[in-house]
Amino acid sequence: MIDTLAALLDWLGVVVFATSGALVASRKQMDIVGFILLGTITGIGGGTIRDMLLGQLPVFWIVAPSYLIICAIVSCATFFLAHIPQSRHALLLRFDALGMALFAVTGAEKALVAGADPVVAVAMGVITATFGGVIRDVLGGERPAVLRHEVYATAALVGAAIFVLLSQMGVARETGLVCGFLIAATVRLGALQWNWSLPRYRPRPELLPKKRRP
């Protein structure tokens, strides 16, 4: 059951992230090759980096090329359908939030299965959830979501940490996956809706050394 649910969430994450990458291509008015490129990189980018860091070689999409095929199919479908939504940017943000939440828990789950330390598993969840989007935004000429003021990577961190914590407590993996996903998605969607953000650094002139007068 756990393998089936993890695989389902992983595939769903690839589809959602590939769609978000293709939506960026639509905003930039790219051709269909650009759609496939951004969709595929977004769909498999974070997982590729995760597998390389964990030493899981060859990486997952080389073992299972069907990941590449589904990314290409989703990207092509988006090429023909992206004009339907009124606001592609709003849709992009929602798809990205769901993809991030899905990959946060599946990335952490794969790291645990590979025998990684729980702390490392949380880090792998965050990397899986965010790095595909970073590559997508850089190639698409967008400011990466992890550098925007609203909560993003924090949501992935919370979701991955909840899943790993529940797993270490002996809670059923299926329950942990669902709980981690729901919490990460809720935090990110809430941040989009109500502009949640962490405190940012502000210069404090009163703490700077004063210049001595001659």
N, CA, C and O of each residue as an XYZ file, in Angstrom:
856
protein
N       0.822     -1.215      0.000
C       0.000      0.000      0.000
C       0.853      1.261      0.000
O       0.589      2.207     -0.743
N       1.900      1.260      0.861
C       2.766      2.436      0.951
C       3.467      2.705     -0.369
O       3.579      3.854     -0.794
N       3.945      1.633     -1.026
C       4.626      1.810     -2.303
C       3.675      2.372     -3.354
O       4.063      3.214     -4.164
N       2.444      1.909     -3.337
C       1.453      2.383     -4.305
C       1.137      3.852     -4.087
O       1.090      4.625     -5.044
N       0.915      4.251     -2.819
C       0.587      5.643     -2.524
C       1.764      6.559     -2.838
O       1.580      7.629     -3.416
N       2.978      6.142     -2.459
C       4.160      6.962     -2.728
C       4.364      7.141     -4.229
O       4.680      8.237     -4.693
N       4.181      6.054     -4.989
C       4.330      6.137     -6.440
C       3.265      7.035     -7.050
O       3.549      7.802     -7.971
N       2.032      6.945     -6.540
C       0.944      7.780     -7.044
C       1.217      9.255     -6.794
O       1.031     10.087     -7.683
N       1.659      9.579     -5.579
C       1.976     10.972     -5.260
C       3.153     11.474     -6.082
O       3.169     12.627     -6.512
N       4.138     10.607     -6.299
C       5.307     10.988     -7.090
C       4.907     11.319     -8.524
O       5.326     12.338     -9.074
N       4.086     10.444     -9.131
C       3.616     10.697    -10.496
C       2.763     11.953    -10.560
O       2.873     12.740    -11.500
N       1.911     12.138     -9.558
C       1.066     13.329     -9.535
C       1.919     14.584     -9.428
O       1.634     15.593    -10.072
N       2.976     14.516     -8.604
C       3.883     15.653     -8.477
C       4.569     15.982     -9.793
O       4.713     17.154    -10.140
N       4.994     14.964    -10.527
C       5.641     15.182    -11.827
C       4.668     15.855    -12.790
O       5.037     16.801    -13.486
N       3.439     15.375    -12.832
C       2.433     15.957    -13.738
C       2.158     17.410    -13.374
O       2.112     18.274    -14.249
N       1.976     17.681    -12.085
C       1.653     19.041    -11.648
C       2.823     19.987    -11.898
O       2.622     21.099    -12.385
N       4.041     19.560    -11.572
C       5.199     20.418    -11.786
C       5.484     20.615    -13.280
O       5.880     21.704    -13.696
N       5.284     19.576    -14.081
C       5.457     19.729    -15.523
C       4.463     20.747    -16.070
O       4.800     21.539    -16.950
N       3.244     20.726    -15.551
C       2.246     21.705    -15.965
C       2.669     23.116    -15.580
O       2.511     24.052    -16.363
N       3.209     23.266    -14.370
C       3.643     24.595    -13.934
C       4.790     25.108    -14.807
O       4.851     26.297    -15.121
N       5.702     24.204    -15.198
C       6.788     24.612    -16.088
C       6.267     25.035    -17.452
O       6.727     26.027    -18.018
N       5.308     24.281    -17.979
C       4.727     24.629    -19.276
C       3.950     25.937    -19.204
O       3.913     26.685    -20.181
N       3.325     26.226    -18.057
C       2.593     27.494    -17.909
C       3.550     28.689    -17.923
O       3.203     29.760    -18.421
N       4.755     28.501    -17.376
C       5.760     29.564    -17.485
C       6.109     29.789    -18.952
O       6.248     30.929    -19.394
N       6.251     28.696    -19.709
C       6.536     28.811    -21.140
C       5.416     29.547    -21.861
O       5.673     30.293    -22.806
N       4.175     29.344    -21.425
C       3.051     30.046    -22.063
C       3.099     31.538    -21.779
O       2.776     32.349    -22.646
N       3.501     31.899    -20.569
C       3.610     33.327    -20.240
C       4.716     33.992    -21.049
O       4.627     35.178    -21.367
N       5.765     33.229    -21.385
C       6.876     33.764    -22.168
C       6.661     33.589    -23.671
O       7.517     33.959    -24.474
N       5.488     33.012    -24.053
C       5.114     32.810    -25.459
C       6.173     32.005    -26.222
O       6.586     32.377    -27.320
N       6.601     30.888    -25.609
C       7.590     30.016    -26.246
C       6.920     29.086    -27.250
O       5.696     28.957    -27.271
N       7.739     28.438    -28.084
C       7.191     27.432    -28.994
C       7.033     26.115    -28.246
O       7.348     26.028    -27.059
N       6.545     25.093    -28.939
C       6.230     23.835    -28.265
C       7.478     23.149    -27.703
O       7.401     22.432    -26.705
N       8.631     23.373    -28.350
C       9.873     22.799    -27.815
C      10.221     23.449    -26.480
O      10.680     22.779    -25.555
N       9.996     24.763    -26.388
C      10.224     25.450    -25.123
C       9.304     24.945    -24.026
O       9.707     24.825    -22.869
N       8.056     24.649    -24.400
C       7.111     24.074    -23.444
C       7.627     22.748    -22.901
O       7.626     22.513    -21.692
N       8.069     21.885    -23.814
C       8.555     20.560    -23.398
C       9.800     20.687    -22.530
O       9.950     19.973    -21.538
N      10.693     21.603    -22.909
C      11.930     21.788    -22.148
C      11.629     22.240    -20.720
O      12.100     21.629    -19.761
N      10.841     23.314    -20.579
C      10.558     23.819    -19.241
C       9.704     22.837    -18.435
O       9.917     22.653    -17.236
N       8.736     22.210    -19.107
C       7.896     21.245    -18.407
C       8.689     20.058    -17.893
O       8.495     19.621    -16.758
N       9.578     19.537    -18.720
C      10.362     18.366    -18.329
C      11.362     18.701    -17.236
O      11.501     17.949    -16.271
N      12.054     19.811    -17.374
C      13.044     20.201    -16.366
C      12.376     20.430    -15.018
O      12.915     20.051    -13.978
N      11.200     21.053    -15.038
C      10.493     21.299    -13.781
C      10.001     19.994    -13.164
O      10.062     19.808    -11.949
N       9.512     19.092    -14.017
C       8.963     17.840    -13.528
C       9.996     16.907    -12.914
O       9.697     16.208    -11.945
N      11.208     16.887    -13.464
C      12.205     15.915    -13.000
C      13.440     16.552    -12.361
O      14.301     15.841    -11.844
N      13.535     17.888    -12.390
C      14.756     18.552    -11.925
C      15.090     18.299    -10.464
O      16.211     17.906    -10.141
N      14.111     18.524     -9.570
C      14.365     18.341     -8.147
C      14.695     16.905     -7.796
O      15.593     16.647     -6.995
N      13.969     15.966     -8.393
C      14.226     14.549     -8.131
C      15.582     14.109     -8.644
O      16.225     13.244     -8.050
N      16.023     14.704     -9.753
C      17.336     14.369    -10.298
C      18.446     14.780     -9.334
O      19.372     14.013     -9.073
N      18.340     15.997     -8.812
C      19.346     16.480     -7.862
C      19.328     15.626     -6.592
O      20.379     15.296     -6.042
N      18.125     15.273     -6.132
C      18.001     14.420     -4.945
C      18.712     13.090     -5.143
O      19.493     12.669     -4.290
N      18.444     12.420     -6.272
C      19.057     11.114     -6.521
C      20.571     11.210     -6.618
O      21.282     10.324     -6.144
N      21.068     12.276     -7.229
C      22.512     12.446     -7.356
C      23.152     12.645     -5.987
O      24.215     12.087     -5.711
N      22.512     13.436     -5.130
C      23.063     13.668     -3.794
C      23.023     12.411     -2.937
O      23.903     12.194     -2.105
N      22.007     11.588     -3.140
C      21.879     10.350     -2.372
C      22.697      9.209     -2.965
O      22.781      8.130     -2.377
N      23.301      9.447     -4.130
C      24.072      8.391     -4.786
C      23.204      7.329     -5.426
O      23.660      6.211     -5.666
N      21.945      7.673     -5.706
C      21.022      6.730     -6.336
C      21.176      6.826     -7.860
O      20.375      7.474     -8.534
N      22.193      6.187     -8.379
C      22.491      6.276     -9.805
C      22.294      4.922    -10.475
O      22.582      3.885     -9.878
N      21.798      4.927    -11.732
C      21.355      6.097    -12.491
C      20.090      6.709    -11.886
O      19.336      6.031    -11.188
N      19.867      8.000    -12.163
C      18.720      8.701    -11.588
C      17.412      8.102    -12.106
O      17.403      7.370    -13.096
N      16.320      8.417    -11.433
C      15.058      7.700    -11.624
C      14.527      7.727    -13.050
O      13.978      6.729    -13.518
N      14.680      8.860    -13.759
C      14.076      8.933    -15.093
C      14.900      8.202    -16.156
O      14.407      7.952    -17.256
N      16.135      7.863    -15.839
C      16.921      7.028    -16.752
C      16.478      5.570    -16.613
O      16.407      4.832    -17.595
N      16.182      5.175    -15.380
C      15.670      3.824    -15.143
C      14.249      3.690    -15.683
O      13.879      2.640    -16.209
N      13.452      4.754    -15.553
C      12.053      4.733    -16.000
C      11.806      5.913    -16.937
O      11.335      6.958    -16.489
N      12.116      5.770    -18.234
C      11.944      6.869    -19.196
C      10.506      7.339    -19.340
O      10.248      8.365    -19.968
N       9.569      6.599    -18.766
C       8.168      7.014    -18.842
C       7.961      8.373    -18.178
O       7.011      9.083    -18.508
N       8.845      8.744    -17.241
C       8.757     10.071    -16.637
C       8.965     11.151    -17.697
O       8.262     12.162    -17.706
N       9.925     10.936    -18.582
C      10.165     11.894    -19.658
C       8.972     11.964    -20.594
O       8.584     13.044    -21.040
N       8.397     10.819    -20.888
C       7.260     10.774    -21.809
C       6.070     11.525    -21.240
O       5.431     12.301    -21.952
N       5.761     11.307    -19.962
C       4.606     11.976    -19.371
C       4.843     13.479    -19.279
O       3.909     14.261    -19.454
N       6.081     13.893    -19.007
C       6.379     15.332    -18.975
C       6.158     15.957    -20.349
O       5.607     17.052    -20.456
N       6.587     15.263    -21.394
C       6.409     15.774    -22.752
C       4.932     15.840    -23.125
O       4.490     16.811    -23.740
N       4.169     14.817    -22.758
C       2.736     14.795    -23.072
C       2.006     15.930    -22.352
O       1.200     16.638    -22.955
N       2.293     16.095    -21.062
C       1.652     17.158    -20.283
C       2.012     18.527    -20.839
O       1.158     19.410    -20.924
N       3.278     18.709    -21.220
C       3.720     20.002    -21.759
C       3.043     20.307    -23.087
O       2.643     21.444    -23.338
N       2.915     19.299    -23.934
C       2.246     19.500    -25.229
C       0.763     19.826    -25.025
O       0.206     20.682    -25.713
N       0.135     19.137    -24.075
C      -1.275     19.414    -23.790
C      -1.442     20.847    -23.296
O      -2.399     21.526    -23.668
N      -0.517     21.305    -22.463
C      -0.584     22.674    -21.950
C      -0.390     23.684    -23.073
O      -0.981     24.763    -23.042
N       0.435     23.344    -24.069
C       0.650     24.232    -25.211
C      -0.671     24.563    -25.903
O      -0.885     25.692    -26.343
N      -1.555     23.569    -25.994
C      -2.825     23.768    -26.681
C      -3.946     24.254    -25.762
O      -4.977     24.725    -26.244
N      -3.758     24.147    -24.459
C      -4.844     24.467    -23.532
C      -4.551     25.647    -22.620
O      -5.434     26.084    -21.882
N      -3.333     26.172    -22.653
C      -2.939     27.209    -21.695
C      -3.737     28.493    -21.870
O      -3.800     29.306    -20.947
N      -4.345     28.693    -23.032
C      -5.097     29.929    -23.270
C      -6.453     29.936    -22.565
O      -7.099     30.980    -22.471
N      -6.886     28.772    -22.070
C      -8.230     28.673    -21.496
C      -8.353     29.417    -20.162
O      -9.307     30.175    -19.986
N      -7.409     29.225    -19.202
C      -7.568     29.945    -17.926
C      -7.471     31.457    -18.122
O      -6.706     31.935    -18.960
N      -8.262     32.211    -17.332
C      -8.214     33.668    -17.438
C      -6.879     34.206    -16.939
O      -6.288     35.094    -17.553
N      -6.415     33.665    -15.833
C      -5.149     34.129    -15.264
C      -4.182     32.962    -15.167
O      -4.275     32.145    -14.251
N      -3.263     32.884    -16.106
C      -2.293     31.793    -16.092
C      -1.349     31.908    -14.902
O      -0.884     30.898    -14.374
N      -1.064     33.150    -14.476
C      -0.136     33.322    -13.358
C      -0.734     32.764    -12.068
O      -0.049     32.084    -11.305
N      -2.011     33.053    -11.828
C      -2.668     32.532    -10.626
C      -2.714     31.007    -10.666
O      -2.481     30.347     -9.653
N      -3.016     30.449    -11.841
C      -3.052     28.994    -11.980
C      -1.667     28.401    -11.776
O      -1.523     27.356    -11.141
N      -0.648     29.064    -12.314
C       0.731     28.614    -12.155
C       1.103     28.511    -10.686
O       1.703     27.521    -10.267
N       0.756     29.521     -9.899
C       1.106     29.534     -8.489
C       0.426     28.391     -7.737
O       1.025     27.788     -6.847
N      -0.824     28.094     -8.093
C      -1.550     27.014     -7.426
C      -0.984     25.647     -7.807
O      -0.817     24.776     -6.953
N      -0.691     25.469     -9.088
C      -0.086     24.205     -9.523
C       1.275     24.027     -8.860
O       1.625     22.931     -8.423
N       2.035     25.110     -8.791
C       3.358     25.050     -8.184
C       3.250     24.686     -6.704
O       4.073     23.926     -6.191
N       2.244     25.221     -6.016
C       2.054     24.921     -4.595
C       1.763     23.441     -4.384
O       2.310     22.821     -3.472
N       0.908     22.880     -5.219
C       0.577     21.457     -5.087
C       1.778     20.575     -5.422
O       2.044     19.591     -4.731
N       2.508     20.934     -6.493
C       3.700     20.169     -6.860
C       4.743     20.211     -5.768
O       5.369     19.200     -5.449
N       4.928     21.400     -5.192
C       5.891     21.538     -4.097
C       5.523     20.648     -2.925
O       6.385     19.969     -2.368
N       4.245     20.642     -2.541
C       3.799     19.838     -1.405
C       3.957     18.339     -1.674
O       4.369     17.580     -0.797
N       3.628     17.931     -2.885
C       3.766     16.523     -3.254
C       5.219     16.079     -3.218
O       5.535     15.031     -2.656
N       6.102     16.869     -3.813
C       7.509     16.487     -3.871
C       8.198     16.591     -2.513
O       9.180     15.891     -2.267
N       7.696     17.457     -1.628
C       8.294     17.568     -0.294
C       8.199     16.243      0.442
O       9.161     15.811      1.078
N       7.032     15.592      0.358
C       6.861     14.329      1.091
C       7.439     13.138      0.324
O       8.027     12.244      0.933
N       7.283     13.114     -0.994
C       7.821     11.969     -1.739
C       9.350     12.012     -1.761
O       9.995     10.964     -1.740
N       9.931     13.205     -1.803
C      11.390     13.312     -1.753
C      11.936     12.820     -0.429
O      12.933     12.099     -0.386
N      11.268     13.219      0.667
C      11.687     12.752      1.984
C      11.487     11.242      2.123
O      12.320     10.554      2.712
N      10.387     10.734      1.583
C      10.103      9.306      1.660
C      11.159      8.492      0.921
O      11.608      7.459      1.417
N      11.555      8.953     -0.260
C      12.569      8.228     -1.024
C      13.912      8.244     -0.309
O      14.665      7.273     -0.370
N      14.211      9.349      0.368
C      15.462      9.427      1.115
C      15.453      8.451      2.290
O      16.462      7.801      2.563
N      14.321      8.344      2.984
C      14.235      7.391      4.089
C      14.387      5.961      3.593
O      15.072      5.152      4.219
N      13.748      5.648      2.469
C      13.853      4.308      1.894
C      15.296      3.998      1.515
O      15.737      2.853      1.604
N      16.037      5.041      1.086
C      17.437      4.852      0.706
C      18.351      4.726      1.923
O      19.553      4.506      1.775
N      17.786      4.865      3.125
C      18.574      4.707      4.345
C      19.181      5.990      4.866
O      20.092      5.947      5.693
N      18.696      7.141      4.401
C      19.239      8.427      4.839
C      18.804      8.736      6.274
O      17.758      8.274      6.730
N      19.613      9.517      6.970
C      19.275     10.008      8.285
C      18.007     10.866      8.193
O      17.794     11.522      7.174
N      17.162     10.876      9.231
C      15.936     11.678      9.176
C      16.161     13.150      8.831
O      15.381     13.735      8.079
N      17.216     13.750      9.370
C      17.498     15.157      9.054
C      17.823     15.310      7.571
O      17.365     16.247      6.917
N      18.611     14.385      7.054
C      18.949     14.404      5.630
C      17.689     14.184      4.796
O      17.531     14.801      3.743
N      16.802     13.322      5.251
C      15.563     13.063      4.524
C      14.725     14.331      4.398
O      14.141     14.593      3.346
N      14.667     15.108      5.461
C      13.933     16.382      5.400
C      14.572     17.311      4.372
O      13.879     17.946      3.578
N      15.905     17.382      4.398
C      16.619     18.232      3.429
C      16.359     17.767      2.002
O      16.173     18.589      1.105
N      16.344     16.457      1.788
C      16.076     15.932      0.451
C      14.644     16.245      0.005
O      14.393     16.464     -1.180
N      13.711     16.266      0.959
C      12.356     16.657      0.627
C      12.283     18.096      0.150
O      11.597     18.403     -0.824
N      12.993     18.975      0.841
C      13.010     20.386      0.457
C      13.671     20.560     -0.912
O      13.176     21.309     -1.754
N      14.786     19.869     -1.129
C      15.483     19.968     -2.417
C      14.601     19.469     -3.554
O      14.509     20.109     -4.602
N      13.951     18.322     -3.346
C      13.078     17.772     -4.379
C      11.937     18.732     -4.694
O      11.532     18.875     -5.848
N      11.423     19.389     -3.652
C      10.252     20.252     -3.807
C      10.574     21.597     -4.436
O       9.703     22.207     -5.057
N      11.802     22.074     -4.291
C      12.088     23.454     -4.691
C      13.027     23.614     -5.888
O      12.917     24.593     -6.626
N      13.948     22.668     -6.091
C      14.986     22.907     -7.091
C      14.470     22.830     -8.523
O      14.981     23.527     -9.398
N      13.468     21.996     -8.775
C      12.890     21.982    -10.117
C      12.277     23.326    -10.457
O      12.422     23.820    -11.575
N      11.589     23.919     -9.484
C      11.001     25.241     -9.688
C      12.053     26.324     -9.846
O      11.866     27.271    -10.610
N      13.164     26.187     -9.122
C      14.248     27.175     -9.262
C      14.802     27.150    -10.682
O      14.980     28.200    -11.300
N      15.075     25.959    -11.197
C      15.599     25.831    -12.563
C      14.590     26.383    -13.567
O      14.961     27.096    -14.498
N      13.308     26.049    -13.372
C      12.240     26.556    -14.249
C      12.217     28.075    -14.274
O      12.162     28.683    -15.343
N      12.260     28.689    -13.094
C      12.165     30.144    -13.022
C      13.389     30.824    -13.626
O      13.267     31.850    -14.295
N      14.569     30.250    -13.389
C      15.792     30.837    -13.960
C      15.743     30.776    -15.484
O      16.022     31.776    -16.147
N      15.395     29.623    -16.051
C      15.326     29.486    -17.509
C      14.200     30.330    -18.099
O      14.302     30.809    -19.228
N      13.125     30.510    -17.328
C      11.995     31.298    -17.814
C      12.135     32.783    -17.549
O      11.227     33.553    -17.863
N      13.248     33.197    -16.981
C      13.463     34.612    -16.723
C      12.598     35.154    -15.604
O      12.276     36.342    -15.586
N      12.211     34.283    -14.656
C      11.384     34.687    -13.524
C      12.239     34.735    -12.255
O      13.285     34.090    -12.168
N      11.777     35.502    -11.289
C      12.445     35.481     -9.991
C      12.064     34.190     -9.288
O      10.873     33.934     -9.109
N      13.040     33.348     -8.874
C      12.708     32.066     -8.241
C      11.773     32.232     -7.055
O      11.916     33.155     -6.254
N      10.802     31.309     -6.957
C       9.800     31.390     -5.899
C      10.435     31.360     -4.511
O       9.919     31.980     -3.581
N      11.559     30.638     -4.366
C      12.188     30.534     -3.040
C      12.766     31.865     -2.583
O      13.064     32.025     -1.400
N      12.933     32.834     -3.497
C      13.496     34.130     -3.147
C      12.429     35.205     -2.993
O      12.747     36.350     -2.673
N      11.170     34.851     -3.217
C      10.101     35.827     -3.026
C       9.781     35.943     -1.547
O      10.177     35.101     -0.741
N       9.053     37.009     -1.202
C       8.854     37.284      0.217
C       7.888     36.325      0.892
O       8.002     36.090      2.095
N       6.914     35.749      0.130
C       5.950     34.875      0.788
C       6.557     33.496      1.063
O       7.548     33.100      0.450
N       5.939     32.784      1.994
C       6.443     31.478      2.419
C       6.429     30.490      1.253
O       5.407     30.331      0.585
N       7.555     29.830      1.008
C       7.632     28.810     -0.049
C       8.457     27.620      0.440
O       7.911     26.559      0.740
N       9.766     27.805      0.517
C      10.617     26.699      0.970
C      10.254     26.285      2.389
O      10.400     25.119      2.757
N       9.782     27.241      3.185
C       9.366     26.920      4.548
C       8.214     25.922      4.552
O       8.162     25.028      5.396
N       7.290     26.079      3.603
C       6.162     25.148      3.510
C       6.659     23.743      3.180
O       6.170     22.763      3.741
N       7.633     23.645      2.267
C       8.216     22.347      1.935
C       8.927     21.751      3.143
O       8.824     20.553      3.402
N       9.646     22.588      3.877
C      10.359     22.134      5.080
C       9.376     21.586      6.114
O       9.611     20.530      6.701
N       8.285     22.300      6.331
C       7.293     21.874      7.318
C       6.656     20.543      6.898
O       6.524     19.628      7.711
N       6.261     20.445      5.621
C       5.634     19.212      5.140
C       6.554     18.012      5.239
O       6.145     16.943      5.694
N       7.811     18.189      4.809
C       8.781     17.096      4.875
C       9.072     16.709      6.319
O       9.174     15.526      6.644
N       9.204     17.711      7.180
C       9.507     17.439      8.590
C       8.352     16.698      9.276
O       8.581     15.786     10.071
N       7.123     17.089      8.968
C       5.967     16.412      9.552
C       5.943     14.951      9.125
O       5.715     14.063      9.946
N       6.177     14.702      7.839
C       6.192     13.321      7.362
C       7.273     12.494      8.044
O       7.007     11.386      8.511
N       8.493     13.027      8.105
C       9.610     12.291      8.715
C       9.348     12.074     10.200
O       9.601     10.987     10.718
N       8.847     13.090     10.887
C       8.560     12.970     12.315
C       7.521     11.885     12.573
O       7.698     11.052     13.461
N       6.446     11.894     11.805
C       5.409     10.875     11.973
C       5.956      9.479     11.681
O       5.603      8.513     12.356
N       6.825      9.380     10.664
C       7.427      8.085     10.333
C       8.288      7.574     11.470
O       8.260      6.385     11.789
N       9.065      8.479     12.095
C       9.929      8.094     13.198
C       9.134      7.723     14.446
O       9.623      6.984     15.300
N       7.910      8.237     14.549
C       7.053      7.931     15.690
C       6.282      6.629     15.494
O       5.539      6.199     16.376
N       6.468      6.000     14.317
C       5.793      4.742     14.065
C       4.431      4.865     13.424
O       3.719      3.871     13.283
N       4.050      6.090     13.027
C       2.772      6.296     12.348
C       2.869      5.678     10.951
O       3.932      5.706     10.332
N       1.786      5.132     10.467
C       1.770      4.506      9.143
C       2.268      5.474      8.081
O       1.878      6.641      8.069
N       3.129      4.993      7.188
C       3.717      5.856      6.172
C       2.636      6.549      5.335
O       2.769      7.723      4.990
N       1.569      5.816      5.013
C       0.500      6.406      4.206
C      -0.082      7.641      4.899
O      -0.314      8.675      4.273
N      -0.310      7.504      6.210
C      -0.839      8.631      6.979
C       0.141      9.787      6.996
O      -0.248     10.945      6.847
N       1.423      9.467      7.180
C       2.446     10.504      7.192
C       2.539     11.245      5.871
O       2.672     12.469      5.848
N       2.468     10.501      4.763
C       2.529     11.129      3.446
C       1.374     12.096      3.241
O       1.567     13.223      2.784
N       0.174     11.647      3.581
C      -1.014     12.482      3.379
C      -0.963     13.713      4.288
O      -1.258     14.824      3.846
N      -0.588     13.517      5.565
C      -0.520     14.640      6.505
C       0.539     15.663      6.073
O       0.286     16.868      6.080
N       1.714     15.177      5.703
C       2.770     16.081      5.270
C       2.370     16.872      4.046
O       2.617     18.076      3.966
N       1.745     16.189      3.081
C       1.290     16.871      1.866
C       0.250     17.932      2.184
O       0.356     19.063      1.708
N      -0.747     17.587      2.976
C      -1.829     18.525      3.285
C      -1.305     19.749      4.032
O      -1.729     20.872      3.759
N      -0.393     19.537      4.967
C       0.140     20.662      5.737
C       0.986     21.571      4.849
O       0.847     22.793      4.904
N       1.866     20.980      4.028
C       2.700     21.797      3.130
C       1.840     22.586      2.153
O       2.077     23.773      1.931
N       0.840     21.929      1.570
C      -0.038     22.609      0.613
C      -0.829     23.711      1.294
O      -0.991     24.795      0.734
N      -1.324     23.444      2.500
C      -2.108     24.454      3.223
C      -1.275     25.676      3.555
O      -1.735     26.807      3.396
N      -0.047     25.455      4.016
C       0.834     26.576      4.361
C       1.134     27.416      3.124
O       1.070     28.644      3.177
N       1.462     26.759      2.006
C       1.805     27.497      0.795
C       0.590     28.227      0.210
O       0.688     29.396     -0.163
N      -0.539     27.546      0.132
C      -1.748     28.189     -0.405
C      -2.210     29.315      0.512
O      -2.697     30.343      0.042
N      -2.058     29.122      1.811
C      -2.387     30.197      2.745
C      -1.480     31.399      2.562
O      -1.927     32.542      2.658
N      -0.202     31.141      2.297
C       0.738     32.234      2.055
C       0.353     33.026      0.806
O       0.474     34.251      0.774
N      -0.114     32.308     -0.227
C      -0.543     32.988     -1.444
C      -1.814     33.802     -1.209
O      -1.973     34.897     -1.749
N      -2.709     33.254     -0.401
C      -3.990     33.917     -0.174
C      -3.862     35.130      0.741
O      -4.466     36.174      0.494
N      -3.064     34.980      1.805
C      -2.999     36.043      2.820
C      -1.616     36.677      2.943
O      -1.349     37.404      3.900
N      -0.737     36.404      1.980
C       0.591     37.030      1.951
C       1.397     36.763      3.227
O       2.029     37.667      3.775
N       1.363     35.517      3.685
C       2.185     35.169      4.836
C       3.655     35.222      4.453
O       4.026     34.861      3.336
N       4.467     35.658      5.357
C       5.911     35.672      5.099
C       6.649     35.658      6.432
O       6.116     36.071      7.462
N       7.883     35.176      6.391
C       8.722     35.197      7.578
C       9.329     36.588      7.745
O       9.448     37.330      6.770
N       9.711     36.947      8.965
C      10.361     38.251      9.163
C      11.618     38.351      8.303
O      12.404     37.408      8.214
N      11.788     39.490      7.684
C      12.965     39.700      6.840
C      13.980     40.585      7.557
O      13.642     41.380      8.434
N      15.224     40.417      7.154
C      16.282     41.227      7.750
C      16.100     42.689      7.373
O      15.836     43.012      6.215
N      16.241     43.564      8.350
C      16.197     45.004      8.121
C      17.472     45.625      8.677
O      17.867     45.314      9.801
N      18.121     46.498      7.909
C      19.315     47.176      8.439
C      18.949     47.964      9.696
O      17.872     48.555      9.781
N      19.849     47.962     10.656
C      19.629     48.698     11.901
C      20.728     49.738     12.055
O      21.779     49.461     12.632
N      20.479     50.936     11.536
C      21.534     51.975     11.535
C      22.057     52.289     12.930
O      23.223     52.651     13.084
N      21.199     52.154     13.961
C      21.645     52.520     15.301
C      22.743     51.602     15.824
O      23.444     51.951     16.774
N      22.901     50.403     15.195
C      23.931     49.461     15.629
C      25.232     49.613     14.850
O      26.247     49.011     15.200
N      25.198     50.418     13.794
C      26.399     50.619     12.998
C      27.374     51.539     13.745
O      26.943     52.463     14.434
N      28.683     51.293     13.612
C      29.644     52.160     14.298
C      29.558     53.592     13.780
O      29.501     53.828     12.573
N      29.551     54.520     14.689
C      29.459     55.937     14.293
C      30.820     56.433     13.841
O      31.861     56.079     14.395
N      30.768     57.265     12.810
C      32.019     57.838     12.301
C      32.502     58.940     13.237
O      31.740     59.795     13.688
N      33.769     58.881     13.498
C      34.350     59.914     14.357
C      34.576     61.196     13.575
O      35.028     61.182     12.430
N      34.255     62.282     14.213
C      34.494     63.565     13.566
C      35.980     63.921     13.708
O      36.591     63.657     14.744
N      36.540     64.508     12.683
C      37.955     64.907     12.769
C      38.170     66.012     13.769
O      39.301     66.460     13.959
